Amino acid sequence: MVTTESEGGALADDRPLLGRTSTAERVADILRTRIAEGFFPPGERLSEDSIGKALGVSRNTLRESFRLLTHERLLVHELNRGVFVRVLAVADVEDIYRTRRLVECAVVRNLGRPPFTVEGLDAAVTEGEKGAAADDWPRVSTANIHFHRELVALAGSPRTDELMRGVLAELRLAFHVVSDPRRLHQPYLVRNREIVTALALGDRVGGERLLAAYLDDSRTQLVDLYAARIESGDWAT
């Protein structure tokens, strides 16, 4: 798969995000977000020409942004072939969940005294519920990622936000491979709402308990589905 002209046109909408200085970090941020939202699926080759033209950046700047995202394990460089969105191994998915449990549960555990700010969490859950009602499961998947970003943001730590932004972008690579997004995401809409309700009531301990069980169940389900899909060899067709 190669980036198409239509995809380049969509990327052009992101060009204002670069501001007046087209740095590699800002380009990487745009591409990271697009990967997290499923715009570039696993295994897709990224075209320097179309992306560079869409964003209005030099080849050197774009290559530096590719290097940054390769370091974050979102891209891989294949000699004489180009740069591709990474296809995760099953062990990668398991490690992502170990990291998520360590970080997300710690955020809730250390929230301090209520009331807790849950407006962002509530908005993400509501967006997911609207997506489910419309049978738009990619929308639900994106809303779920936003929910967990908002959860981590409660820590008020830019470093934690940056860490989890990369982790959740990697997670989206696994989501894209699974063939039945409804089965993957539907059970967790209700559980997201339960976590928000617990935190809105100031129940930090209950919220952490719900979150830990959520992550454990999600890990088991996704690893099983992902492993079966990867082993089948037909996920990219």
SULHUZI-V45991 format. One line per field, one symbol per residue. phi: phi as a letter, one per 40 degrees, with the letter a starting at -180 (. if undefined). psi: psi as a letter, one per 30 degrees, with the letter a starting at -180 (. if undefined). burial: # if it has 24 or more other C-alpha atoms within 12 Angstrom, else .. A space follows every 50 residues. Layout:
# SULHUZI-V45991
phi=???
psi=???
burial=???
This chain:
# SULHUZI-V45991
phi=.bdccccccccdccdcccgcbccccccccccccccccgcbcdgccccccc cdcccgbcccccccccccccccgcbbbbdgbhbbccbccdcccccdcccc cdccccdccbcgcccbcbccccccccccccccccfbcdccccccccdccc cccccgbdccdcdcccccccdcccdccccbccccbdcccccdcccccccc cgcccccccccccdccccccccccccccccccgbccc
psi=kkkleeeeeeefffefffafjileeeeeeeeeeeeeggejlkfkkkjeee eeeefhlleeeeeeeeeefeeggflkkkkgeaklkkjkleeeeeeeeeee eeeeeeeeegfbkllkjgeeeeeeeeeeeeeeeghifeeeeeeeeeefee eefffhjeeeeeefeeefeeefeeefekfifeeefeffeeeeeeeeeeee ggieeeeeeeeeeeeeeeeeeeeeeeeeeeffggfg.
burial=.##....#..##.##..#...###.#######################.# #######...##########.######.....########.###.##.## #.#######.#....###.###.######.##....############## #####....##..################.##.###.##.#########. ..###.######.###.##.###.###.##.......
